Amino acid sequence: MPATLLAIDLGLRTGLALYGADGRLQWYRSQNYGTRNRLKRGAYGLLGGLDGVAHLVLEGGGDLAALWMREAERRGVACHLIQADAWRERFLLPRQRRDAATAKAQAGALARRVIAWSGADRPTSLRHDAAEAILAGLWGVLAVGWLAELPADLQG
């Protein structure tokens, strides 16, 4: 079974993005867990239901990150904890990240290009948490070496 990388924009409303070892996005979504207990059950079920997850990239921190990290450790999944600045600095120009609203708009546009480049299903709407998970995952596939560099279709 091929290895995958799961990227998560942390929160009770969680963005999720799964990448294959070819560096392409396989699927993405937004999931509203509503409560910490439902999130805990969801993390257990999601990681248990996905075959081949080798890497987990978490964007954010706090007790929600610890919950996912414990579940990843229990399953032997390598975990990478980052802040949004990690992928923003890599993919967005300084003027594109001068404030949160501009950065979120640029993230949405770039996430749509990642979706198109990957051949994933196009969204009818794309929530910012899913867009940020997509970009955290793109950062992750570059960090673990599944892509040597940002594909030309995604630059600029």
Residue, then its C-alpha position, 0 to 999 in steps of 0.5 A: m500500500p502506498a504511503t500517504l500524508l495527511a495534513i490537518d488545519l487544527g480546530l473543532r472545524t478541521g481542514l483535512a487534506l490527503y496527499g499521495a507519495d507522488g506529491r499530489l492531493q488525493w482528497y480534501r474536506s472540512q469537518n466540523y467535530g463540534t466538541r473535543n470529545r467528538l474530535k478525539r473519536g474522529a481522530y481515532g476513526l480517521l487515522g484508523g480508517l486510512d491505510g498507509v498514512a506515513h506522515l501527519v502535518l498539523e497546522g496549529g497547536g495547543d491541546l488539539a495538536a496534542l490529541w492528534m499527536r498522541e493518536a499518530e504516535r500510537r500508530g507509528v505515524a511521523c508527526h510534523l507540527i507547524q504554524a501557518d507561517a511555515w507554508r505562507e513564507r514558502f508559498l506566498l509573497p510578502r505582499q500576499r501575507r501582509d494581513a490575515a484576510t489577504a493571506k486567506a484569499q491567496a491561500g484559497a487561490l493557491a489551494r484551487r491551483v493545487i486541486a487542479w494540478s493534482g486532478a482532485d475533484r473541484p470544489t463547489s466552495l472551498r472553506h478556508d480550513a480545507a484550503e489551509a490544510i491543502l497548503a500545509g500538506l503541500w509544505g509537508v510533501l516538499a519537507v519529506g521529499w515527495l516533491a523535490e520542488l514546487p511544481a511550475d504550475l503552482q509557482g507565482 
